[in-house]
Amino acid sequence: MRMGRKDVIWVDEKTLAKDMSGKVYIVTGANSGVGLETTRQLVKQGGHVVMACRRTEAGEEVAKSFKGLKGSYDVMRIDLADLQSVRDFVAEFLKKYDRLDGLACNAGLVTMGREIQRTKDDLEMTIGVSYFGHFLLTELLLDVLKKSAPSRIVILSSVVHAGSPKNRHDVHLEDLNYQSRKFKNFAAYGEAKVANVLYALELANRLEGTGVTTASVHPGWARSNFGGKGLLMTIMRVLMAPIYPFWTNSNEESAQTSLHCLLSDDAPRHSGAYFSQQSVLYRDKQCKKGGWPMESPNPNARDIEKANKLVDSSYGIVGLERLNVP
Ligand SMILES: NC(=O)c1ccc[n+]([C@@H]2O[C@H](COP(=O)([O-])OP(=O)(O)OC[C@H]3O[C@@H](n4cnc5c(N)ncnc54)[C@H](OP(=O)(O)O)[C@@H]3O)[C@@H](O)[C@H]2O)c1
């Protein structure tokens, strides 16, 4: 019997029993938290998972726990805060593999402190890793995803993207890279996560008819390494300890939404949609119970014109020509 929170939405048993032998997946940030448990289940079901990790030694270490599972894995290096590293990863992947059945753009972070942090390419770190790094990765993999269709792209967003009815997060197309705006770390996280939802929406439109489908995901409040082990997070975890078990999810619980989007028969019927685990953090009460799929309460994350503009700007920002317009 499953232990844990009662309001967690679980993938159905039939989906979790599917044989995924012969299928190839990429999971970014596979060495930790949601990415690790997503990877574990795919390997359990016979899939081959390319664990795209910034710290390959951490990937190799956690993968020891997959011993005895039916599928297989390959730890490969990617630093989403370095666009050349993303290009190198794709070149290496395409040398080794000729198919890709599922891409989970899972890695993400929130920077701590007031100081803006930047990637190797001078992008703001939060949106640089969560969105721009994954944007380049996805665009460079579209051909192999199309060739392997039906295939799926799952993009991790967060309940945080929703903001509140009075203060919705939005992408600032006029200054995506914080050249002239004041930086606030949690607002930057909310903005990056709106970008993730919009990209899933835009891709779904662009890829209609190709057999490649997309989804954006709120995984739940995971007891992962998110936020790091710095002083602020440690204090927060200590202060919240009494309510933590009631409000938060195990990493296995938090992998369910990604797994539903990667494995279920139903998810591809809703390409571009937002799938959310339950969350006490929704400020819109009707959203708290989550849904597969559900409508984002944030109108900025449902705006296809905005999504198109974001993607147009993104090509220039990552230095990519728009080659993949069907
Ligand atoms: N935790 C939550 O409650 C929560 C809620 C909503 C959404 N999410 C989203 O869920 C996703 C997974 O988060 P998690 O909770 O599993 O957090 P986590 O345990 O901190 O895992 C994050 C993963 O991202 C990787 N990563 C960070 N920067 C990277 C970079 N530059 N290049 C490559 N990989 C990088 C990390 O690698 P290292 O181990 O090397 O740092 C780690 O593997 C994130 O997108 C997060 O925004 C989480």
The ligand as an SDF file (V2000), in Angstrom:
LIG
                    3D

 48 52  0  0  0  0  0  0  0  0999 V2000
   11.1450   21.2990   -5.1570 N   0  0  0  0  0  0  0  0  0  0  0  0
    9.9480   21.7790   -5.3790 C   0  0  0  0  0  0  0  0  0  0  0  0
    9.1220   21.8570   -4.4780 O   0  0  0  0  0  0  0  0  0  0  0  0
    9.5610   22.2360   -6.7630 C   0  0  0  0  0  0  0  0  0  0  0  0
    8.3160   22.8460   -6.9260 C   0  0  0  0  0  0  0  0  0  0  0  0
    7.9460   23.2580   -8.1950 C   0  0  0  0  0  0  0  0  0  0  0  0
    8.7790   23.0600   -9.2670 C   0  0  0  0  0  0  0  0  0  0  0  0
   10.0050   22.4630   -9.0760 N   0  0  0  0  0  0  0  0  0  0  0  0
   10.8650   22.2780  -10.2610 C   0  0  0  0  0  0  0  0  0  0  0  0
   11.1800   20.9080  -10.3530 O   0  0  0  0  0  0  0  0  0  0  0  0
   12.4360   20.7550  -11.0100 C   0  0  0  0  0  0  0  0  0  0  0  0
   13.2990   19.7830  -10.2360 C   0  0  0  0  0  0  0  0  0  0  0  0
   13.6130   20.3550   -8.9880 O   0  0  0  0  0  0  0  0  0  0  0  0
   13.9300   19.4910   -7.6750 P   0  0  0  0  0  0  0  0  0  0  0  0
   12.9170   19.8570   -6.6880 O   0  0  0  0  0  0  0  0  0  0  0  0
   14.1140   18.0800   -8.0140 O   0  0  0  0  0  0  0  0  0  0  0  0
   15.2940   20.1980   -7.2220 O   0  0  0  0  0  0  0  0  0  0  0  0
   16.7810   19.6180   -6.9890 P   0  0  0  0  0  0  0  0  0  0  0  0
   16.7460   18.4360   -6.1180 O   0  0  0  0  0  0  0  0  0  0  0  0
   17.5570   20.8130   -6.5380 O   0  0  0  0  0  0  0  0  0  0  0  0
   17.2290   19.1940   -8.4480 O   0  0  0  0  0  0  0  0  0  0  0  0
   17.5370   20.1730   -9.4110 C   0  0  0  0  0  0  0  0  0  0  0  0
   18.4170   19.5530  -10.4580 C   0  0  0  0  0  0  0  0  0  0  0  0
   18.7560   20.5740  -11.4250 O   0  0  0  0  0  0  0  0  0  0  0  0
   20.1520   20.5000  -11.6600 C   0  0  0  0  0  0  0  0  0  0  0  0
   20.7340   21.7340  -12.1510 N   0  0  0  0  0  0  0  0  0  0  0  0
   20.7760   22.9390  -11.5340 C   0  0  0  0  0  0  0  0  0  0  0  0
   21.4980   23.7970  -12.2790 N   0  0  0  0  0  0  0  0  0  0  0  0
   21.9100   23.1170  -13.3810 C   0  0  0  0  0  0  0  0  0  0  0  0
   22.7050   23.4360  -14.4950 C   0  0  0  0  0  0  0  0  0  0  0  0
   23.2760   24.6400  -14.6310 N   0  0  0  0  0  0  0  0  0  0  0  0
   22.9260   22.5040  -15.4420 N   0  0  0  0  0  0  0  0  0  0  0  0
   22.4030   21.2540  -15.2990 C   0  0  0  0  0  0  0  0  0  0  0  0
   21.6630   20.8770  -14.2550 N   0  0  0  0  0  0  0  0  0  0  0  0
   21.4230   21.8060  -13.2940 C   0  0  0  0  0  0  0  0  0  0  0  0
   20.7300   20.1270  -10.3060 C   0  0  0  0  0  0  0  0  0  0  0  0
   22.0660   19.6910  -10.4370 O   0  0  0  0  0  0  0  0  0  0  0  0
   23.0830   19.7610   -9.1600 P   0  0  0  0  0  0  0  0  0  0  0  0
   22.6880   18.6210   -8.2750 O   0  0  0  0  0  0  0  0  0  0  0  0
   24.4130   19.6070   -9.7910 O   0  0  0  0  0  0  0  0  0  0  0  0
   22.8640   21.0920   -8.5240 O   0  0  0  0  0  0  0  0  0  0  0  0
   19.7510   19.0410   -9.8850 C   0  0  0  0  0  0  0  0  0  0  0  0
   20.0940   17.8270  -10.5140 O   0  0  0  0  0  0  0  0  0  0  0  0
   13.0170   22.1550  -11.1240 C   0  0  0  0  0  0  0  0  0  0  0  0
   12.8030   22.6340  -12.4360 O   0  0  0  0  0  0  0  0  0  0  0  0
   12.2100   22.9700  -10.1390 C   0  0  0  0  0  0  0  0  0  0  0  0
   12.1210   24.3320  -10.5130 O   0  0  0  0  0  0  0  0  0  0  0  0
   10.4040   22.0420   -7.8450 C   0  0  0  0  0  0  0  0  0  0  0  0
  1  2  1  0
  2  3  2  0
  2  4  1  0
  4  5  1  0
  4 48  2  0
  5  6  2  0
  6  7  1  0
  7  8  2  0
  8  9  1  0
  8 48  1  0
  9 10  1  0
  9 46  1  0
 10 11  1  0
 11 12  1  0
 11 44  1  0
 12 13  1  0
 13 14  1  0
 14 15  2  0
 14 16  1  0
 14 17  1  0
 17 18  1  0
 18 19  2  0
 18 20  1  0
 18 21  1  0
 21 22  1  0
 22 23  1  0
 23 24  1  0
 23 42  1  0
 24 25  1  0
 25 26  1  0
 25 36  1  0
 26 27  1  0
 26 35  1  0
 27 28  2  0
 28 29  1  0
 29 30  1  0
 29 35  2  0
 30 31  1  0
 30 32  2  0
 32 33  1  0
 33 34  2  0
 34 35  1  0
 36 37  1  0
 36 42  1  0
 37 38  1  0
 38 39  2  0
 38 40  1  0
 38 41  1  0
 42 43  1  0
 44 45  1  0
 44 46  1  0
 46 47  1  0
M  CHG  2   8   1  16  -1
M  END
$$$$
